[in-house]
Amino acid sequence: MIKAVLCREYGAPDALSFEEIPELQPAPGQVVVSVHACAVNFPDTLIIQGKYQFKPEMPFAPGGEVAGVIKAVGEGVDGYAVGDRVIAIPGWGGFSEEVAVRPEKLIPLPDGIPMDEAAALVITYGTTHYGLKDRGAIQPGETLLVLGAAGGTGVAAIELGKVLGARVIAAASSEEKLAFCRQHGADDTINYVEEDLRERLRQLTDNKGVDVVYDPVGGPYTEPALRSLGWKGRLLVIGFTAGDIPRPPLNLPLLKGASIVGVFYGAFQQQEPERYRALMAELLEWVREGRVRPSITARYPLDQAPRALQDILDRRVTGKVVVQTDAGLGASR
């Protein structure tokens, strides 16, 4: 038997149950991964409430991004063997000691990268890498505004923006969060609760505006950020953690020669698998070189996964948080 955190009905994190279930066996074309660590991401809070675009069959374990070791290989799988270190992106199933996944959802994990950091790499850093480099085409010397900058994707945008040569302006809701952003390389910061976002951006850019906006927040912050773009600026639509999907006036991109660009990393993986793997190889090399390092600010044992999800919902999280199984905790001791 193995342990797992299961969703049996849609609801809040405290409705999840911590249970024992039978060990997993790989179907043809699958591998079973022994999970060491699973990242906690905002979509996990949506999927357990039935608010996500994918609705798994009940019961299911949330958790879409894990790192671990292959335990079993199903018939017809080539290129992977028992004992291989991997990152897996199953979509759900990660809050468990084992997860079954198809090989196209695996990424070989080089030695030297810790499991907890690897688990926190793909969704936030992968999305951000793809967004800034491919969708935003950010160039050295350009100015990047990051909204929600102290969250997992926000910190990734700060770090990767600096790697790509941008000047980074981080916007967040408290001085504590902004100090965290500065620790991770932000050149300038804005408290968008206490300061006027547009006016402060005018000051910081000498009225030129920013080149790229990285927006995982939505809600009331998207329109002022869009208005603060310079000529041929790009607003990257990452997500809507504020809850409301904004409806900005479309005359704004017209007047600025600007673009509103969607960043859907899951679809990118499916539509452009070769480019996806090339970007992931580059990202892993940056991690290996020490140029990028996921900021793990909290680690929870598996049975505390509901608390981790609640912390995400309550916006108490800076950086990344991960859930670790006994295998992961044992490896880190």
C-alpha positions in Angstrom: 0.0 0.0 0.0 1.0 3.6 -0.6 -0.1 6.9 0.8 -1.9 9.6 -1.1 -3.9 12.8 -0.6 -7.2 12.4 -2.5 -10.0 14.6 -3.7 -13.3 12.7 -3.5 -15.6 15.7 -3.9 -15.0 19.3 -5.1 -14.3 21.7 -2.3 -11.7 23.5 -0.2 -8.4 21.9 0.7 -9.6 20.8 4.1 -12.0 18.4 2.3 -9.1 16.4 1.0 -8.4 13.0 2.6 -5.1 11.3 3.5 -5.5 7.6 2.6 -3.7 4.4 1.8 -4.3 3.0 -1.7 -2.8 0.0 -3.6 0.6 0.4 -5.2 0.4 1.5 -8.8 1.2 -0.8 -11.7 2.1 0.7 -15.1 -0.3 0.1 -18.0 1.3 -0.4 -21.4 2.9 2.8 -22.5 3.3 4.1 -18.9 5.9 4.3 -16.2 5.4 4.5 -12.4 7.5 7.1 -10.6 8.3 6.9 -7.0 7.6 10.5 -5.9 10.2 12.4 -3.8 8.7 15.9 -4.1 5.7 17.6 -5.7 5.4 21.3 -6.2 2.3 23.1 -5.1 0.9 25.4 -7.8 -2.1 27.7 -8.1 -3.9 25.4 -10.6 -3.9 22.7 -7.9 -6.3 24.9 -5.9 -8.5 25.2 -8.9 -8.7 21.5 -9.8 -9.9 20.5 -6.4 -12.7 23.0 -6.7 -13.8 21.9 -10.2 -12.7 25.3 -11.6 -9.9 24.1 -13.8 -10.1 23.3 -17.5 -9.3 19.6 -16.8 -11.6 17.6 -14.5 -10.1 14.2 -13.5 -12.3 11.3 -12.7 -13.0 11.0 -8.9 -11.2 10.2 -6.7 -7.9 11.8 -7.8 -4.8 13.2 -6.1 -4.0 16.8 -7.0 -0.4 17.8 -7.8 0.8 18.3 -11.3 4.6 18.5 -11.1 6.8 15.9 -9.4 10.4 14.8 -9.2 11.4 11.2 -8.3 12.8 7.9 -9.5 11.2 5.5 -11.9 10.0 2.4 -10.0 8.4 0.4 -12.9 8.3 0.5 -16.7 5.3 -0.7 -18.6 5.2 -2.6 -21.9 6.2 -0.6 -25.0 8.2 2.1 -23.2 11.7 2.8 -24.6 14.3 5.2 -23.3 13.6 4.9 -19.6 14.6 2.4 -17.0 14.0 1.6 -13.4 16.1 3.8 -11.2 16.2 6.8 -13.6 15.9 10.2 -12.0 13.1 12.2 -13.7 10.8 15.1 -13.5 7.2 14.2 -14.4 4.3 16.5 -15.3 1.2 14.3 -14.9 -1.3 17.2 -14.6 -2.6 15.6 -11.4 -1.7 12.6 -9.2 1.4 14.0 -7.7 0.3 14.3 -4.0 1.0 10.6 -3.7 3.9 8.3 -3.0 3.6 7.0 -6.6 2.3 8.4 -9.9 1.7 6.8 -13.3 2.7 8.8 -16.3 3.3 8.5 -20.0 6.9 8.9 -21.1 6.2 12.1 -23.1 5.4 13.7 -19.8 8.9 12.9 -18.4 12.1 14.9 -18.4 15.4 13.2 -17.5 16.8 14.8 -14.4 20.6 15.3 -14.3 22.6 14.4 -11.3 23.3 17.3 -9.0 19.9 18.9 -9.1 18.0 18.3 -5.8 14.6 16.6 -6.1 12.7 19.5 -4.3 14.2 22.1 -6.7 13.5 19.9 -9.7 9.9 19.5 -8.7 9.5 23.3 -8.5 11.1 23.9 -11.9 8.8 23.0 -14.8 5.4 24.7 -14.4 6.6 28.1 -13.0 10.1 28.4 -14.5 9.2 26.5 -17.7 6.1 28.7 -18.3 8.1 31.8 -17.6 11.1 30.8 -19.8 8.7 30.0 -22.7 6.7 33.2 -22.0 9.7 35.6 -21.9 11.8 34.0 -24.6 9.3 32.7 -27.2 6.1 34.7 -26.6 7.5 37.9 -25.3 10.8 37.9 -27.4 12.4 39.9 -24.6 15.7 41.4 -25.5 18.8 42.5 -23.5 18.3 46.0 -22.2 14.5 45.9 -22.4 12.4 46.7 -19.3 10.2 43.9 -17.8 7.4 44.6 -15.3 6.4 41.6 -13.2 3.0 41.6 -11.5 2.5 39.4 -8.4 6.3 39.3 -8.3 6.7 37.5 -5.0 4.8 34.4 -6.0 6.3 31.3 -7.6 5.9 32.5 -11.2 6.8 36.0 -10.3 10.1 35.1 -8.8 10.8 32.9 -11.8 10.1 35.9 -14.0 12.5 38.1 -12.0 15.3 35.5 -12.1 14.8 34.6 -15.8 14.4 38.2 -16.8 17.8 39.0 -15.4 19.4 35.9 -17.1 17.9 37.2 -20.4 19.4 40.7 -19.8 16.3 42.7 -18.9 15.9 45.4 -16.4 13.2 44.1 -14.0 10.6 46.1 -12.1 8.8 43.9 -9.5 5.3 44.8 -8.3 3.7 43.2 -5.3 1.4 43.9 -2.4 3.6 44.4 0.7 7.1 45.7 1.6 8.0 42.2 2.9 7.2 40.7 -0.5 9.1 43.5 -2.3 12.2 42.9 -0.1 12.0 39.2 -1.2 11.9 40.4 -4.8 15.0 42.5 -4.4 16.8 39.6 -2.9 16.1 37.7 -6.1 17.4 40.4 -8.4 14.7 42.9 -9.0 16.2 46.3 -10.0 13.2 48.4 -8.9 10.0 47.6 -6.9 6.5 49.0 -6.7 3.9 48.4 -3.9 0.8 48.4 -6.0 -1.5 48.6 -3.0 0.1 51.8 -1.6 1.4 53.4 -4.8 -0.2 54.4 -8.1 1.2 51.7 -10.5 1.0 53.9 -13.7 2.5 57.0 -12.1 5.4 55.0 -10.5 6.1 53.3 -13.8 6.2 56.7 -15.6 8.8 57.8 -13.1 10.9 54.6 -13.3 10.9 54.6 -17.2 11.2 58.4 -17.8 7.7 58.2 -19.5 8.9 55.7 -22.0 6.9 52.8 -20.6 7.9 49.2 -20.2 8.6 46.7 -23.0 7.1 43.5 -21.5 4.5 42.9 -18.8 4.5 39.5 -17.1 0.9 39.2 -15.7 -0.1 36.1 -13.7 -2.5 38.2 -11.6 -5.2 39.7 -13.8 -8.0 41.5 -12.0 -7.6 45.3 -11.5 -3.8 45.3 -12.3 -3.9 44.3 -16.0 -5.4 47.5 -17.5 -3.0 49.9 -15.8 -0.1 47.7 -16.7 -1.3 47.6 -20.3 -1.6 51.4 -20.3 2.0 51.5 -19.1 3.4 49.7 -22.1 5.8 51.5 -24.4 5.7 51.4 -28.2 5.5 47.8 -29.5 5.2 46.5 -25.9 4.0 43.0 -25.1 1.6 42.0 -22.3 2.0 38.3 -21.4 -1.2 36.7 -20.1 -0.1 34.0 -17.7 -3.1 33.6 -15.4 -5.7 35.2 -13.1 -4.7 34.6 -9.5 -6.8 37.8 -8.5 -9.8 35.8 -9.6 -11.3 38.2 -12.2 -10.5 37.9 -15.9 -9.9 41.5 -17.1 -11.5 43.0 -20.2 -9.1 45.7 -21.3 -10.1 48.3 -23.9 -8.7 47.1 -27.3 -7.9 50.6 -28.4 -4.9 50.4 -26.1 -2.8 47.9 -28.1 -3.9 49.7 -31.2 -2.6 53.0 -30.1 0.7 51.6 -28.8 1.4 49.1 -31.6 1.3 46.7 -28.7 0.5 43.0 -28.3 -1.5 41.0 -25.8 0.0 37.6 -25.9 -1.3 34.3 -24.4 1.1 32.0 -22.7 -0.4 28.5 -22.4 2.5 26.2 -21.5 0.5 23.0 -21.5 -0.7 23.5 -25.0 2.8 24.5 -26.1 4.2 21.2 -24.7 1.7 19.3 -26.9 1.9 21.4 -30.0 5.6 22.0 -30.2 7.3 19.1 -28.3 10.7 19.6 -29.9 10.9 23.3 -29.0 9.6 22.4 -25.5 12.4 20.0 -25.0 15.0 22.4 -26.3 13.8 25.1 -23.9 13.8 22.6 -21.0 17.3 21.5 -21.8 18.4 25.2 -21.7 16.6 25.8 -18.4 18.2 22.7 -16.8 21.6 23.8 -18.0 21.0 27.2 -16.3 20.1 25.4 -13.1 23.2 23.2 -13.3 25.3 26.3 -13.8 23.8 28.0 -10.8 22.3 30.9 -12.9 18.8 29.8 -11.9 17.7 28.2 -8.6 14.1 27.7 -7.6 13.5 29.4 -4.3 11.9 26.8 -2.0 10.5 28.8 1.0 8.5 26.0 2.6 8.4 22.2 2.6 5.5 20.1 3.8 5.2 16.4 4.5 2.6 14.6 2.3 -0.1 14.6 4.9 0.1 18.4 5.2 -0.6 19.0 1.5 -4.0 20.5 2.2 -2.3 23.1 4.4 0.1 23.9 1.6 -2.9 24.4 -0.8 -4.6 26.6 1.7 -1.5 28.8 2.1 -1.5 29.3 -1.7 -5.2 30.3 -1.6 -4.6 32.7 1.3 -1.7 34.3 -0.5 0.7 33.6 2.4 3.3 32.1 0.0 6.4 33.7 -1.3 8.6 31.8 -3.8 7.8 28.1 -4.2 6.5 25.5 -1.8 6.8 21.7 -2.2 5.3 18.6 -0.6 7.7 15.8 0.2 7.0 12.1 0.6 8.9 9.9 3.1 11.2 9.0 0.2 12.0 12.6 -0.4 12.4 13.5 3.3 14.7 10.5 3.7 16.8 11.6 0.8 17.2 15.1 2.2 18.2 14.0 5.7 
